[in-house]
Amino acid sequence: MSTLKSPGAPADNTQAGSLIDSSEKNTTSTRVSAPVTTSTNPGSLEEIHRKCREVFPMCFDGARMMLTKAMSSHFQVTHTLSVSPQSTGYRFGATYVGTKATQQEGESFPVFLADTDISGNTSATFLHQFGDRWRVRMQAQTQGNKLTTTQGGVEYRGRLTTLGLTCANIDIINDSGVIVAQYLRRITKKQTQ
């Protein structure tokens, strides 16, 4: 399942876990490392796409300078200065990874990450896991003091299945929005990592 982005917004390639530096272009200039999976759960559709995207290099015109500072083992800030024909500017990002660790996959929750540019355009993502099976993800973007993109999803991870429901840009007044349901099931015993 792909996340909704407004035109010109940076990609969001984050996953719950521990903070590490990355040169990938995303909202906070950090990538959260993939956990060592010991369960038989197939994971989410988004994780499958993430593994495919990580194989291809990200090319761009211009230059980018990133400064990342870990304030603690749970919090870091990022300053990004970019010069390119499409978008030149400065972005400030912050990432918080909580202390609640899951037993099955070694990820930490809650995760909150956000970044903003000098015009006040902001994007934010919140991830949390309740118990061992339920995950919630919420995303929002603002541009010019208006909420441009919203997305929320809930996911249930069973022993062999993953069930997910995602709602994006739901507008009851204009009768618009996107609702996506997904069902993944592991059918083989072979681990493909």
Summary of the structure (lengths in Angstrom):
residues: 193
radius of gyration: 17.2
end to end distance: 19.3
largest distance: 50.2
contacts: 533
relative contact order: 0.18
helix: 5%
strand: 51%
